[in-house]
């Protein structure tokens, strides 16, 4: 366990040593601010029954942050180690492959969640100045960050898998972006299927990421969604582990 925490701290420190981490944070904060301003302009136009948190995720900025930040966060996890030649050295230390994979994934998740802390600040500022104290309850905020965490887990696991496949960070980012964008496009498929589609419509409804985030942001927590995201995250982490273990077969 000590080795796991040591690796996690090492990976997390890597985000703040390089300029890349600060560029990601600056870009995400800028897009969050733009989304916040757009949301406030919409609120001034006319009243809406939608929760404020749900309005925030109705803008394209959220998906832009997720789709672009996730590949950049995860592209260095394994690819940089392989390129610099430190990967084999790392794997000869007394740590298991599983510890390495989980430590890198945990570091990426912690950095990803830190990325969204300004959003909590925006919500608390709005909560302070809003006239209706019930408009932003803690259930909405908790559901919103639960959805962010589940989506982040999926996209960080996708990025980890992509980074494990190559020694080139750019290629890793491109693979991760392609996988993430594919999942994002699948979220629109259920809306275009006829109601008589039967079981295909039911299956594809689980890939409706935008609808899932809408529900989380409105305070609706469906256990099916939680199982879906956790299962996919575990599956891609398992695939990452198998790729890391494949070095023994060469």
Rosetta silent file (secondary structure, phi, psi, omega in degrees, C-alpha in Angstrom):
SEQUENCE: XXXXXXXXXXXXXXXXXXXXXXXXXXXXXXXXXXXXXXXXXXXXXXXXXXXXXXXXXXXXXXXXXXXXXXXXXXXXXXXXXXXXXXXXXXXXXXXXXXXXXXXXXXXXXXXXXXXXXXXXXXXXXXXXXXXXXXXXXXXXXXXXXXXXXXXXXXXXXXXXXXXXXXXXXXXXXXXXXXXXXXXXXXXXXXXXXXXXXXXXXXXXXXXXXXXXXXXXXXXXXXXXXXXXXXXXXXXXXXXXXXXXXXXXXX
SCORE:     score description
SCORE:     0.000 S_00000001
   1 L     0.000  -36.905  178.844    0.000    0.000    0.000 S_00000001
   2 H   -61.605  -39.061  178.856    2.894    2.336    0.780 S_00000001
   3 H   -64.757  -38.256  178.983    4.257    1.835   -2.735 S_00000001
   4 H   -60.829  -49.188 -178.618    0.846    2.723   -4.212 S_00000001
   5 H   -66.304  -36.134  177.946    0.650    6.036   -2.317 S_00000001
   6 H   -63.946  -44.214  177.490    4.256    6.864   -3.158 S_00000001
   7 H   -64.463  -38.977  179.640    3.585    6.302   -6.873 S_00000001
   8 H   -63.277  -45.984  178.484    0.379    8.335   -6.682 S_00000001
   9 H   -62.725  -38.506  178.792    2.166   11.313   -5.101 S_00000001
  10 H   -62.946  -45.936 -179.800    4.921   11.018   -7.702 S_00000001
  11 H   -66.800  -40.575 -179.075    2.447   11.057  -10.597 S_00000001
  12 H   -66.410  -38.904  177.821    0.385   13.888   -9.104 S_00000001
  13 H   -62.662  -31.414 -179.873    3.494   16.001   -8.558 S_00000001
  14 H   -61.581  -30.219  179.381    4.323   15.522  -12.227 S_00000001
  15 H   -69.375  -30.418 -175.260    1.233   17.511  -13.233 S_00000001
  16 H   -96.957  -12.530  175.607    2.373   20.547  -11.242 S_00000001
  17 H   -78.829  -38.319 -178.257    6.054   20.359  -12.173 S_00000001
  18 L   -88.210  159.654  179.008    5.364   20.680  -15.888 S_00000001
  19 H   -70.454  -24.419 -175.643    3.728   23.632  -17.616 S_00000001
  20 H   -57.454  -42.984 -178.271    1.065   21.345  -19.108 S_00000001
  21 H   -59.708  -42.510 -178.726   -0.837   21.028  -15.832 S_00000001
  22 H   -71.304  -33.028  176.646   -1.167   24.792  -15.422 S_00000001
  23 H   -65.794  -41.931  178.431   -2.229   25.227  -19.060 S_00000001
  24 H   -61.698  -46.650 -179.324   -4.986   22.642  -18.562 S_00000001
  25 H   -62.290  -44.958 -179.295   -6.209   24.375  -15.394 S_00000001
  26 H   -62.189  -43.658  179.554   -6.123   27.829  -17.044 S_00000001
  27 H   -65.079  -41.734  179.897   -8.050   26.599  -20.097 S_00000001
  28 H   -66.283  -42.099  179.258  -10.657   24.807  -17.981 S_00000001
  29 H   -64.132  -38.847  177.870  -11.175   27.823  -15.704 S_00000001
  30 H   -62.020  -46.265 -179.034  -11.581   30.085  -18.751 S_00000001
  31 H   -68.646  -36.313  176.040  -14.225   27.803  -20.290 S_00000001
  32 H   -64.574  -40.977  177.408  -16.016   27.406  -16.948 S_00000001
  33 H   -63.412  -41.149  177.593  -16.103   31.175  -16.589 S_00000001
  34 H   -62.560  -40.522  178.175  -17.493   31.553  -20.112 S_00000001
  35 H   -65.841  -38.850  179.534  -20.184   28.974  -19.312 S_00000001
  36 H   -64.396  -43.193  178.791  -20.996   30.785  -16.061 S_00000001
  37 H   -64.397  -43.691  178.478  -21.387   34.126  -17.869 S_00000001
  38 H   -61.512  -40.492  179.238  -23.580   32.531  -20.548 S_00000001
  39 H   -64.780  -41.733  178.986  -25.737   30.938  -17.853 S_00000001
  40 H   -65.044  -38.248  176.829  -26.178   34.268  -16.039 S_00000001
  41 H   -63.571  -39.267  177.512  -27.189   35.961  -19.302 S_00000001
  42 H   -66.130  -36.748  179.526  -29.825   33.267  -19.865 S_00000001
  43 H   -68.637  -30.657  178.664  -31.152   33.746  -16.344 S_00000001
  44 H   -73.641  -26.502 -176.641  -31.554   37.478  -16.937 S_00000001
  45 H   -69.228  -51.452 -178.859  -33.581   36.909  -20.091 S_00000001
  46 L  -160.595  152.282  179.854  -36.454   34.932  -18.552 S_00000001
  47 L   -67.843  153.652 -179.191  -37.145   32.708  -15.514 S_00000001
  48 L  -140.152  143.115  177.670  -36.680   28.977  -15.905 S_00000001
  49 L   -78.032   -9.967 -177.500  -37.818   25.963  -13.864 S_00000001
  50 L   -71.681  143.222  172.879  -34.510   24.199  -14.532 S_00000001
  51 L   -62.773  149.402 -178.904  -31.949   23.999  -11.706 S_00000001
  52 H   -61.113  -37.989  179.077  -28.967   26.284  -12.223 S_00000001
  53 H   -62.112  -37.347  179.234  -26.601   23.306  -12.163 S_00000001
  54 H   -68.162  -35.844  178.394  -28.542   21.701  -15.005 S_00000001
  55 H   -65.419  -35.393 -179.463  -28.310   24.925  -17.036 S_00000001
  56 H   -62.216  -42.598 -176.347  -24.532   24.940  -16.638 S_00000001
  57 L   -83.709   -2.271  174.760  -24.179   21.492  -18.209 S_00000001
  58 L   -80.730  -14.200  178.727  -26.574   22.386  -21.018 S_00000001
  59 L   -82.708  155.581 -179.550  -23.840   24.582  -22.522 S_00000001
  60 H   -74.116  -11.230 -174.702  -21.236   23.055  -24.867 S_00000001
  61 H   -65.042  -36.530 -179.545  -18.363   24.315  -22.716 S_00000001
  62 H   -59.910  -48.562 -177.922  -18.621   21.436  -20.238 S_00000001
  63 H   -68.593  -30.324  176.388  -18.216   18.791  -22.930 S_00000001
  64 H   -65.171  -42.505  177.301  -15.427   20.802  -24.521 S_00000001
  65 H   -61.946  -48.284 -176.338  -13.528   20.767  -21.218 S_00000001
  66 H   -64.230  -46.865 -174.992  -14.105   17.041  -20.724 S_00000001
  67 H   -69.477  -32.592 -177.591  -13.265   15.972  -24.278 S_00000001
  68 H   -91.519  -36.938 -176.035  -10.115   18.105  -24.536 S_00000001
  69 H   -73.617  -39.422 -176.147   -8.764   17.989  -20.980 S_00000001
  70 H   -57.822  -47.386  178.549   -9.024   14.220  -20.466 S_00000001
  71 H   -63.282  -36.530 -178.085   -6.603   13.275  -23.309 S_00000001
  72 H   -71.771  -36.006  178.863   -4.086   15.932  -22.238 S_00000001
  73 H   -65.686  -42.323 -170.914   -4.230   14.844  -18.586 S_00000001
  74 H   -94.060  -12.123 -171.632   -3.733   11.150  -19.356 S_00000001
  75 L   -63.663  -26.805 -175.994   -1.438   11.203  -22.396 S_00000001
  76 H   -88.316  -11.185 -168.426    1.730   11.314  -20.268 S_00000001
  77 H   -54.715  -54.086  179.902    0.830    8.547  -17.796 S_00000001
  78 H  -109.929  -35.190 -175.259    2.510    5.646  -19.594 S_00000001
  79 H   -61.460  -41.429 -179.515    3.669    7.150  -22.898 S_00000001
  80 H   -66.581  -38.975  177.663    6.137    9.542  -21.254 S_00000001
  81 H   -61.886  -42.919 -179.134    7.608    6.747  -19.131 S_00000001
  82 H   -68.738  -39.776 -178.673    8.121    4.595  -22.217 S_00000001
  83 H   -67.323  -40.508 -177.338    9.587    7.448  -24.264 S_00000001
  84 H   -81.048  -11.512  178.718   12.038    8.513  -21.555 S_00000001
  85 L    85.454    8.550 -179.315   13.084    4.927  -20.850 S_00000001
  86 L   -91.411   -5.663 -176.644   12.027    4.993  -17.195 S_00000001
  87 H   -66.167  -46.466 -179.912    9.135    2.575  -17.664 S_00000001
  88 H   -64.862  -36.940  176.831   11.273   -0.564  -17.492 S_00000001
  89 H   -63.625  -41.995  179.042   13.109    0.840  -14.487 S_00000001
  90 H   -62.320  -41.761 -175.679    9.799    1.513  -12.769 S_00000001
  91 H   -75.812  -12.121  175.885    8.532   -1.980  -13.469 S_00000001
  92 L   -90.397   -6.843  175.529   11.653   -3.569  -11.992 S_00000001
  93 L   -75.059  162.239 -177.494   11.013   -1.904   -8.623 S_00000001
  94 L   -74.639   61.072  174.793    9.124   -3.918   -5.956 S_00000001
  95 L  -131.670  148.171  179.265    5.659   -2.772   -7.110 S_00000001
  96 L   -84.232  160.224  177.029    3.001   -4.781   -8.907 S_00000001
  97 H   -59.282  -38.859 -179.628    1.583   -3.895  -12.307 S_00000001
  98 H   -63.285  -40.637  178.693   -1.808   -3.328  -10.688 S_00000001
  99 H   -62.827  -39.936  179.490   -0.333   -0.812   -8.235 S_00000001
 100 H   -63.801  -47.352 -179.204    1.274    1.109  -11.092 S_00000001
 101 H   -62.879  -46.850 -178.467   -1.964    1.249  -13.099 S_00000001
 102 H   -67.195  -36.453  179.830   -4.090    2.247  -10.103 S_00000001
 103 H   -65.983  -43.707  179.482   -1.573    4.855   -8.919 S_00000001
 104 H   -66.948  -40.876  177.993   -1.442    6.553  -12.322 S_00000001
 105 H   -64.865  -43.211 -179.891   -5.238    6.445  -12.642 S_00000001
 106 H   -62.222  -43.521  178.902   -5.705    7.840   -9.122 S_00000001
 107 H   -61.435  -42.874  177.871   -3.302   10.716   -9.793 S_00000001
 108 H   -63.487  -39.767  179.479   -5.148   11.576  -13.013 S_00000001
 109 H   -66.770  -41.964  179.057   -8.500   11.462  -11.176 S_00000001
 110 H   -62.287  -44.570  178.422   -7.261   13.713   -8.350 S_00000001
 111 H   -64.108  -40.180  178.487   -5.953   16.265  -10.849 S_00000001
 112 H   -60.877  -43.261 -179.637   -9.216   16.031  -12.817 S_00000001
 113 H   -69.625  -36.314  175.609  -11.294   16.717   -9.677 S_00000001
 114 H   -62.117  -31.456  179.476   -9.040   19.624   -8.700 S_00000001
 115 H   -60.210  -30.877 -175.002   -9.759   20.988  -12.166 S_00000001
 116 L   -96.166    3.025  178.920  -13.447   21.319  -11.256 S_00000001
 117 H   -60.153  -37.967  176.143  -12.993   23.054   -7.887 S_00000001
 118 H   -57.233  -30.852  177.650  -13.604   26.520   -9.442 S_00000001
 119 H   -61.171  -40.740  176.900  -17.064   25.285  -10.445 S_00000001
 120 H   -61.295  -38.302  176.870  -17.872   24.756   -6.777 S_00000001
 121 H   -62.873  -43.031  177.789  -16.776   28.343   -6.166 S_00000001
 122 H   -60.518  -44.008 -178.424  -19.116   29.622   -8.899 S_00000001
 123 H   -63.923  -42.198 -179.605  -22.006   27.642   -7.435 S_00000001
 124 H   -68.229  -36.243  175.698  -21.361   28.928   -3.902 S_00000001
 125 H   -63.085  -45.261  178.928  -21.141   32.536   -5.150 S_00000001
 126 H   -63.800  -39.836  178.742  -24.441   32.102   -6.957 S_00000001
 127 H   -62.630  -34.555 -178.534  -25.954   30.468   -3.874 S_00000001
 128 H   -70.425  -38.581 -174.057  -24.870   33.473   -1.793 S_00000001
 129 H   -97.826  -10.197 -177.191  -26.437   36.101   -4.039 S_00000001
 130 L   -72.143  149.581 -176.413  -29.509   34.256   -5.314 S_00000001
 131 L   -79.563  -30.531 -178.619  -32.854   35.310   -3.886 S_00000001
 132 L   -97.507  109.508 -178.047  -34.284   31.799   -3.556 S_00000001
 133 L   -67.829  -18.549 -179.368  -32.259   29.780   -0.979 S_00000001
 134 L   -88.964   -2.753 -177.321  -33.873   26.525   -2.171 S_00000001
 135 L   -69.947  -26.298 -179.641  -32.748   27.000   -5.766 S_00000001
 136 L  -131.720   84.031  178.034  -29.365   25.437   -5.033 S_00000001
 137 L   -89.136  169.133 -175.897  -29.593   22.747   -2.383 S_00000001
 138 H   -70.206  -21.069  175.571  -26.767   20.415   -1.453 S_00000001
 139 H   -65.434  -41.529  177.262  -28.532   17.508   -3.165 S_00000001
 140 H   -64.371  -44.980 -178.576  -28.137   19.257   -6.534 S_00000001
 141 H   -65.539  -42.612  178.537  -24.512   20.087   -5.843 S_00000001
 142 H   -63.644  -43.130  177.541  -23.766   16.553   -4.628 S_00000001
 143 H   -63.096  -38.793  179.146  -25.463   14.990   -7.660 S_00000001
 144 H   -61.733  -48.251 -177.708  -23.557   17.325   -9.977 S_00000001
 145 H   -75.163  -24.168  172.307  -20.152   16.387   -8.582 S_00000001
 146 H   -66.083  -43.917  176.931  -21.093   12.700   -8.474 S_00000001
 147 H   -62.478  -40.992  177.316  -21.810   12.888  -12.197 S_00000001
 148 H   -61.243  -41.086 -178.967  -18.527   14.729  -12.789 S_00000001
 149 H   -66.843  -44.211 -179.158  -16.640   12.048  -10.866 S_00000001
 150 H   -65.715  -44.410  177.002  -18.273    9.143  -12.713 S_00000001
 151 H   -63.768  -41.127  178.608  -17.721   10.721  -16.124 S_00000001
 152 H   -62.300  -40.246  177.842  -14.176   11.589  -15.142 S_00000001
 153 H   -59.675  -42.022  178.882  -13.495    8.016  -14.083 S_00000001
 154 H   -64.066  -48.535 -175.564  -14.619    6.755  -17.484 S_00000001
 155 H   -72.114  -32.362  176.081  -12.586    9.282  -19.471 S_00000001
 156 H   -69.106  -35.634  177.632   -9.472    8.907  -17.279 S_00000001
 157 H   -70.261  -36.907  174.398   -9.602    5.132  -17.736 S_00000001
 158 H   -60.118  -45.359 -179.409   -9.968    5.612  -21.500 S_00000001
 159 H   -66.613  -37.720  177.513   -6.937    7.900  -21.455 S_00000001
 160 H   -62.268  -43.682  178.528   -4.909    5.488  -19.330 S_00000001
 161 H   -62.146  -43.994 -179.819   -5.637    2.700  -21.794 S_00000001
 162 H   -64.402  -40.907 -178.899   -4.678    4.908  -24.744 S_00000001
 163 H   -67.870  -31.600  179.704   -1.428    6.021  -23.070 S_00000001
 164 H   -72.024  -18.239 -176.035   -0.462    2.414  -22.323 S_00000001
 165 L   -80.186  -19.214 -171.369   -0.740    1.525  -26.012 S_00000001
 166 L  -143.599  166.616  175.320    2.021    3.833  -27.255 S_00000001
 167 L  -104.208    1.375 -179.671    5.207    5.677  -26.341 S_00000001
 168 L  -104.524  121.531 -176.293    4.128    8.842  -28.181 S_00000001
 169 H   -66.441  -35.955 -179.424    2.111   11.312  -26.095 S_00000001
 170 H   -65.415  -44.057  178.420    0.466   12.935  -29.121 S_00000001
 171 H   -63.864  -40.902  178.093   -0.735    9.578  -30.431 S_00000001
 172 H   -60.271  -42.774  178.793   -1.980    8.681  -26.937 S_00000001
 173 H   -64.861  -39.227  179.920   -3.953   11.947  -26.790 S_00000001
 174 H   -66.561  -42.368  178.502   -5.430   11.312  -30.251 S_00000001
 175 H   -64.223  -44.247  179.772   -6.516    7.763  -29.331 S_00000001
 176 H   -62.345  -44.058  179.198   -8.006    8.980  -26.065 S_00000001
 177 H   -63.016  -41.433 -179.859   -9.855   11.831  -27.792 S_00000001
 178 H   -62.637  -45.211  178.840  -11.208    9.454  -30.453 S_00000001
 179 H   -63.662  -46.059 -179.657  -12.510    7.003  -27.845 S_00000001
 180 H   -64.470  -41.800 -179.779  -14.028    9.776  -25.735 S_00000001
 181 H   -67.284  -32.867  176.602  -15.601   11.514  -28.730 S_00000001
 182 H   -63.368  -45.419  176.811  -17.081    8.184  -29.866 S_00000001
 183 H   -62.142  -38.846  179.198  -18.788    7.759  -26.500 S_00000001
 184 H   -64.288  -42.206  178.883  -19.991   11.355  -26.720 S_00000001
 185 H   -66.691  -35.341  178.437  -21.502   10.800  -30.187 S_00000001
 186 H   -62.665  -23.770 -178.151  -23.214    7.617  -28.991 S_00000001
 187 L   -68.448  -18.255  179.357  -25.075    9.726  -26.431 S_00000001
 188 L   -93.196  -10.973 -176.907  -27.107   11.303  -29.261 S_00000001
 189 H   -64.460  -42.918 -178.949  -28.042    7.989  -30.875 S_00000001
 190 H   -59.477  -29.508 -179.320  -30.974    7.118  -28.551 S_00000001
 191 H   -70.233  -24.289 -177.736  -32.700   10.399  -29.461 S_00000001
 192 H   -96.551   -4.326  177.843  -32.689    9.437  -33.145 S_00000001
 193 L   -85.507  141.960  177.231  -33.986    5.900  -32.667 S_00000001
 194 L   -66.913  156.092 -178.715  -37.734    5.319  -33.071 S_00000001
 195 H   -65.213  -19.051 -179.539  -39.721    4.453  -29.964 S_00000001
 196 H   -90.087   11.475 -175.595  -40.469    1.052  -31.481 S_00000001
 197 H   -68.413  -20.075  177.042  -36.748    0.166  -31.641 S_00000001
 198 L    73.662 -134.998 -174.162  -37.117   -2.165  -28.651 S_00000001
 199 H   -64.325  -32.240  176.772  -34.013   -3.528  -26.961 S_00000001
 200 H   -59.577  -38.819  178.559  -31.488   -1.580  -29.109 S_00000001
 201 H   -64.180  -37.267  178.667  -33.023    1.667  -27.812 S_00000001
 202 H   -66.037  -42.922 -179.363  -32.724    0.365  -24.243 S_00000001
 203 H   -64.990  -48.592 -176.976  -29.082   -0.619  -24.716 S_00000001
 204 H   -70.593  -18.896  177.703  -28.061    2.648  -26.365 S_00000001
 205 H   -65.147  -24.803  177.693  -29.884    4.664  -23.705 S_00000001
 206 L   -72.494  -16.620  178.227  -27.107    3.649  -21.307 S_00000001
 207 L   -96.505    8.277 -179.726  -24.638    5.515  -23.542 S_00000001
 208 L   -79.841   75.746 -174.543  -26.613    8.770  -23.378 S_00000001
 209 H   -59.752  -40.141 -178.837  -23.893   10.623  -21.450 S_00000001
 210 H   -64.075  -42.005  178.571  -25.524   14.037  -21.919 S_00000001
 211 H   -67.118  -37.850  177.640  -28.851   12.785  -20.541 S_00000001
 212 H   -61.231  -46.342 -178.545  -27.076   11.113  -17.606 S_00000001
 213 H   -67.053  -32.885  175.553  -25.267   14.340  -16.708 S_00000001
 214 H   -60.709  -44.783 -179.926  -28.542   16.220  -17.037 S_00000001
 215 H   -66.167  -44.554  179.270  -30.117   13.905  -14.468 S_00000001
 216 H   -61.237  -41.611 -178.325  -27.161   14.140  -12.086 S_00000001
 217 H   -69.637  -20.787  177.024  -27.161   17.943  -12.337 S_00000001
 218 L   -95.155    6.343  176.202  -30.872   18.029  -11.491 S_00000001
 219 L    90.402    6.810 -179.934  -30.321   15.882   -8.391 S_00000001
 220 L   -94.722  116.939 -178.667  -31.564   12.582   -9.856 S_00000001
 221 L  -112.376  113.185  179.643  -29.209    9.695   -9.043 S_00000001
 222 L  -103.643  123.658 -178.295  -29.948    6.445  -10.856 S_00000001
 223 H   -62.036  -27.073  178.762  -28.034    3.397   -9.625 S_00000001
 224 H   -63.079  -39.271  178.784  -28.053    1.977  -13.158 S_00000001
 225 H   -66.449  -41.521  179.691  -25.927    4.898  -14.326 S_00000001
 226 H   -60.941  -46.212  178.803  -23.499    4.433  -11.438 S_00000001
 227 H   -62.388  -39.781 -179.910  -23.108    0.728  -12.255 S_00000001
 228 H   -60.424  -50.784 -177.045  -22.659    1.594  -15.948 S_00000001
 229 H   -69.575  -41.761  179.589  -19.836    4.084  -15.374 S_00000001
 230 H   -64.202  -40.688 -179.382  -18.079    2.054  -12.693 S_00000001
 231 H   -64.449  -45.364  179.369  -18.234   -1.079  -14.875 S_00000001
 232 H   -65.306  -39.454  178.848  -16.797    0.674  -17.932 S_00000001
 233 H   -62.020  -45.939  178.805  -14.081    2.316  -15.837 S_00000001
 234 H   -63.172  -39.180 -179.140  -13.057   -1.039  -14.361 S_00000001
 235 H   -62.391  -45.683 -178.920  -13.128   -2.639  -17.814 S_00000001
 236 H   -72.583  -29.972  173.604  -10.754   -0.071  -19.344 S_00000001
 237 H   -67.847  -37.101  176.175   -8.473   -0.205  -16.309 S_00000001
 238 H   -63.976  -42.356  177.762   -8.360   -3.987  -16.737 S_00000001
 239 H   -64.008  -38.031  176.611   -7.464   -3.536  -20.412 S_00000001
 240 H   -61.527  -43.974  178.716   -4.756   -1.072  -19.370 S_00000001
 241 H   -61.124  -41.093  179.965   -3.387   -3.630  -16.933 S_00000001
 242 H   -65.626  -36.700  177.866   -3.325   -6.298  -19.648 S_00000001
 243 H   -66.225  -42.330  178.595   -1.407   -3.945  -21.972 S_00000001
 244 H   -63.027  -40.698 -179.373    1.125   -3.222  -19.219 S_00000001
 245 H   -71.054  -19.848 -175.695    1.504   -6.955  -18.524 S_00000001
 246 H   -66.368  -16.382  178.547    1.995   -7.678  -22.236 S_00000001
 247 H   -61.615  -24.402 -178.517    5.627   -6.498  -21.985 S_00000001
 248 H   -74.959  -19.501 -177.343    6.380   -9.880  -20.396 S_00000001
 249 H   -86.186  -11.480 -174.202    5.217  -11.686  -23.530 S_00000001
 250 L   -85.417    0.000    0.000    7.678   -9.901  -25.809 S_00000001
